């Protein structure tokens, strides 16, 4: 809580820029975001407390670092767990600009000559390139009308934690020539369990990305029913929904950067991602 009587209040941080969310704020509840009339959210620089949060391993792992920094630097967002995947990266890029300026230094290895060089990424240009996917248009599959939606940060974070646990499971399932028959059977069982866990996680994530399924008789919004449908529908229906959801997700992601090697002049593209560890110069 800010003390309005503090004589130093005029020296507190101020908004460094204003951001219109690619989603336009669509799909957020009233308790998640306080949307200004002009739809422009003020973005503040990080505080020293925010930086400490970003350097805390547990906070980075469980997602609270992202949530606390967004709520600190974008006070109009009251519940950052509900920020969707369309708006997450633009918010992080905007906070990085507000805190450290327009450029972010990257270090990358040329795929041709293997030399490592440093580059400056222009963050305002990257920010201007974010576009919202066309989630408004439903998909028709036979008698069904299916409406997709972006995932929330809470859903993405839980999926990432589950994926991390599955990867740990897979790292312990290596088969070698010295194993006995019983050990081989046990490892094969663990491999099968890990593969099943990956498949189940993929289906669960897709079920959460479906807002509703409309039949000729009714509209189904319950995630458990949608999940059951995905597990039992025709594979072509599932694949079309999976692919459409993937296309929408990719349409909202940061476009690859075009880089030119300073050693051999080779031009190539490099994916751009921003993480909490990128907030420190």
C-alpha positions in Angstrom: 0.0 0.0 0.0 1.4 3.4 -1.0 1.3 6.1 1.6 -0.1 9.2 -0.2 1.3 11.5 2.5 4.9 10.5 1.8 6.7 13.7 0.8 8.9 11.5 -1.6 5.9 10.3 -3.5 6.7 12.5 -6.5 10.0 10.6 -6.9 8.3 7.2 -7.1 8.5 5.3 -10.4 6.2 6.4 -13.2 4.8 4.6 -16.3 7.5 4.3 -18.9 5.1 3.3 -21.7 1.5 2.2 -22.4 0.5 -1.1 -23.9 -2.6 -2.2 -25.7 -3.0 -5.9 -25.1 -3.1 -8.0 -28.4 -6.2 -9.7 -27.0 -7.9 -6.3 -26.3 -8.7 -7.6 -22.9 -11.2 -10.1 -24.3 -11.9 -13.1 -22.1 -10.7 -11.6 -18.8 -12.9 -11.4 -15.8 -13.5 -8.1 -14.0 -11.4 -9.2 -11.0 -8.4 -10.1 -13.2 -7.9 -6.8 -15.0 -9.0 -3.2 -14.5 -9.1 -2.1 -18.2 -8.8 1.7 -18.8 -11.3 3.2 -21.1 -8.7 3.7 -23.8 -7.5 0.1 -23.4 -3.9 1.3 -22.8 -2.2 -0.3 -19.7 0.5 1.8 -18.0 3.8 -0.2 -17.7 6.1 0.7 -14.8 9.8 -0.2 -14.4 10.7 -3.0 -12.1 11.6 -2.2 -8.4 14.5 -3.7 -6.5 12.0 -6.1 -4.8 10.9 -7.3 -8.2 14.5 -8.0 -9.1 15.0 -10.0 -6.0 11.9 -12.0 -6.9 13.3 -12.7 -10.3 16.5 -14.1 -8.8 14.6 -16.5 -6.4 14.9 -20.0 -7.9 11.6 -21.3 -6.2 9.7 -18.2 -7.5 11.0 -18.8 -11.0 10.2 -22.5 -10.9 6.6 -22.2 -9.6 5.7 -19.2 -11.7 5.1 -16.7 -8.9 8.0 -14.6 -10.1 6.2 -13.8 -13.4 2.9 -13.2 -11.6 4.4 -10.9 -8.9 6.4 -8.9 -11.4 3.5 -8.4 -13.8 1.2 -7.3 -11.0 3.9 -4.9 -9.7 4.8 -3.4 -13.1 1.2 -3.5 -14.6 -1.0 -2.6 -11.6 -4.1 -2.6 -13.7 -3.6 -6.4 -13.8 -5.0 -7.7 -10.5 -4.5 -11.4 -11.1 -1.7 -12.2 -13.5 -2.4 -16.0 -13.2 -5.3 -15.2 -15.6 -3.1 -13.5 -18.2 -3.5 -15.5 -21.4 -0.8 -16.8 -23.8 -1.7 -14.1 -26.3 -0.7 -11.3 -23.9 2.0 -12.8 -21.8 5.1 -12.2 -24.0 4.0 -8.7 -24.9 3.7 -7.8 -21.2 7.1 -9.2 -20.4 8.7 -7.4 -23.4 7.0 -4.1 -22.3 8.2 -4.5 -18.7 11.7 -5.2 -20.0 11.6 -1.9 -22.1 10.2 0.1 -19.2 13.0 -1.3 -16.9 16.1 -1.5 -19.2 15.4 0.5 -22.4 14.6 -0.3 -26.0 17.5 -2.7 -26.8 18.4 -6.1 -25.4 21.7 -7.7 -26.0 21.7 -11.2 -27.4 24.6 -13.6 -27.8 24.2 -16.2 -30.5 26.3 -18.8 -32.4 26.3 -18.7 -36.2 25.0 -22.0 -37.6 27.5 -21.7 -40.5 30.9 -20.7 -39.0 30.0 -21.4 -35.3 31.4 -18.1 -34.2 29.6 -16.5 -31.2 28.6 -12.8 -31.7 26.5 -10.3 -29.8 23.5 -8.5 -31.2 21.0 -5.9 -30.1 17.4 -6.8 -30.4 15.1 -3.8 -30.8 12.3 -4.5 -28.3 9.8 -1.9 -29.5 9.9 -3.5 -33.0 9.4 -6.9 -31.4 6.5 -5.5 -29.3 4.8 -4.0 -32.4 5.0 -7.4 -34.1 2.7 -9.2 -31.7 -0.7 -10.1 -33.1 -3.7 -11.8 -31.6 -4.8 -15.0 -33.2 -8.3 -15.2 -34.6 -9.9 -17.0 -31.7 -13.2 -15.4 -32.4 -14.0 -17.8 -35.3 -15.4 -21.2 -34.2 -14.5 -24.4 -36.0 -17.2 -26.6 -37.7 -16.7 -30.3 -37.5 -19.7 -32.2 -38.8 -22.6 -31.3 -36.6 -20.3 -29.7 -34.0 -19.3 -26.1 -33.6 -16.1 -25.8 -31.5 -14.7 -22.5 -30.0 -11.1 -22.4 -29.1 -9.6 -19.9 -26.5 -6.0 -19.0 -25.4 -4.7 -20.7 -22.3 -4.1 -18.7 -19.1 -0.6 -18.4 -17.5 -1.9 -20.6 -14.6 -2.8 -23.4 -17.1 0.5 -23.0 -19.0 2.5 -23.0 -15.7 0.9 -26.2 -14.5 1.5 -27.9 -17.8 5.2 -26.8 -17.7 5.5 -28.3 -14.2 3.9 -31.5 -15.4 6.1 -31.6 -18.4 9.2 -31.2 -16.2 8.2 -34.1 -14.1 7.6 -36.3 -17.2 11.1 -35.3 -18.5 12.6 -36.4 -15.2 10.7 -39.7 -15.6 12.1 -40.1 -19.1 15.7 -39.3 -18.0 15.5 -42.4 -15.7 14.3 -44.8 -18.3 17.5 -45.5 -20.2 18.0 -49.1 -21.3 21.5 -50.6 -21.4 23.0 -53.9 -22.4 23.9 -54.9 -18.8 20.2 -55.1 -17.6 18.6 -58.3 -16.6 15.3 -59.4 -18.2 13.4 -58.2 -15.2 15.1 -54.8 -15.3 14.3 -54.5 -19.0 10.7 -55.2 -18.4 10.6 -52.6 -15.6 12.3 -50.0 -17.8 9.9 -50.7 -20.7 7.0 -50.3 -18.3 8.4 -46.9 -17.2 8.9 -45.8 -20.8 5.3 -46.7 -21.6 4.1 -44.8 -18.5 6.1 -41.7 -19.6 4.7 -41.8 -23.1 1.1 -42.2 -21.8 1.7 -39.3 -19.5 2.8 -37.1 -22.4 -0.2 -38.1 -24.5 -2.6 -37.4 -21.5 -1.0 -34.0 -20.9 -1.4 -33.1 -24.6 -5.1 -34.0 -24.5 -5.7 -32.2 -21.2 -4.1 -29.0 -22.5 -6.2 -29.1 -25.7 -9.4 -29.6 -23.6 -8.5 -26.5 -21.6 -8.1 -24.6 -24.9 -11.7 -25.3 -25.9 -14.2 -22.8 -24.6 -17.3 -24.8 -25.7 -18.6 -27.4 -28.1 -22.0 -26.8 -29.5 -24.1 -29.7 -30.7 -27.5 -29.4 -32.5 -29.2 -29.7 -29.1 -27.0 -27.9 -26.5 -23.7 -26.2 -25.6 -21.1 -28.1 -23.6 -18.6 -26.0 -21.5 -17.6 -28.5 -18.8 -13.9 -29.3 -19.2 -14.4 -32.9 -18.0 -16.9 -33.6 -20.7 -14.7 -32.0 -23.4 -11.7 -34.0 -22.2 -13.8 -37.2 -22.4 -14.8 -36.2 -25.9 -11.2 -35.7 -27.0 -10.2 -39.1 -25.6 -13.0 -40.8 -27.6 -13.5 -38.8 -30.8 -12.4 -39.8 -34.3 -8.6 -39.2 -34.6 -9.2 -36.9 -37.6 -11.4 -34.6 -35.5 -8.8 -34.6 -32.7 -5.9 -33.9 -35.2 -7.8 -31.0 -36.8 -8.5 -29.4 -33.4 -4.9 -29.9 -32.3 -3.5 -28.4 -35.5 -5.8 -25.4 -35.4 -4.9 -24.7 -31.8 -1.3 -25.0 -32.7 -1.6 -22.6 -35.6 -3.4 -20.0 -33.4 -0.8 -20.3 -30.7 2.0 -19.8 -33.2 0.3 -16.8 -34.7 0.6 -15.0 -31.3 4.3 -16.0 -30.7 7.3 -13.7 -31.3 8.5 -13.8 -34.9 12.1 -15.1 -35.4 14.8 -12.5 -35.6 16.9 -12.1 -38.7 20.6 -12.0 -37.7 23.8 -11.5 -39.7 27.0 -13.1 -38.5 29.7 -10.5 -37.8 32.4 -13.0 -38.7 31.2 -14.6 -42.0 28.2 -12.3 -42.9 25.9 -15.3 -43.1 22.3 -14.3 -42.6 20.0 -16.6 -40.5 16.9 -16.6 -38.4 16.8 -17.2 -34.6 13.8 -17.7 -32.4 13.3 -15.0 -29.8 12.1 -15.8 -26.3 12.0 -13.7 -23.2 12.4 -15.0 -19.7 12.6 -13.5 -16.2 16.4 -14.0 -16.3 16.5 -11.6 -19.3 15.5 -8.7 -17.1 19.1 -8.1 -15.9 21.7 -6.3 -18.0 
